[in-house]
Amino acid sequence: MRALRCVQSLNLPQCYIAAGFVRNLVWDACHKYPPSALNDIDVIYFDPSDTSIEHEQYLEALLQKTMPEMTWQVRNQARMHEKHQDRPYASTLDAMRFWPEKETAIAVRLDMNQRCEVIAAFGVQSLFELKLSHNPARPWSVFQQRIDHKQWLTHWPKLTVTTQCSVAAKPINAE
């Protein structure tokens, strides 16, 4: 809650804490683990009026000063399409539709009434079903590298990876 309040204080448009902040907490709870330590807290927002990396760094420094025990990563989704060579994103939620795995594309923030508001590009069902699903908007190899590098299957052994679908097209017989 403290992290959510810190991010809320930035008053950024379409601003959420995303990725492992939500995903790991759910997977930990489903495995009956205490909350895992996070490498960083991913803050995402959408502001086409200032897409400078310097502004993101300034915001990271503000959060670091407020909550120094955490590492913060702030990214304006209005510029991230350039990094990934996608079409321009229309919103924070739209940007999340391009993330490598569907269960990571979930974010949370505090609303005006201090209640948690969740957005999820692909819904939340598969997250709670302990699935790890490839998003076809990204190459399978990127998805597989993330699984291997982050060692999700070792840390959360109940996870199941949804396999890559490959459908062979059959020619239609004209006769």
Buried (B, 14 or more C-beta within 10 A) or exposed (E): EEBBEBBBEBEBEBBBBBBBBBBBBBBBEBBEEEEBEBEBBBBBBBBEEEBEEEBBEEBBEBBBEBBEEBEBBBBBBBBBBEEEEBEEBBBBBBBBBBBBBBBBBBBBBBEEEEEEEEBBBBEBEBBEEBBBBBBEBBEBEBBBEBBEEBEBBEBBEEBEBBEEEEEEEEEEEEE
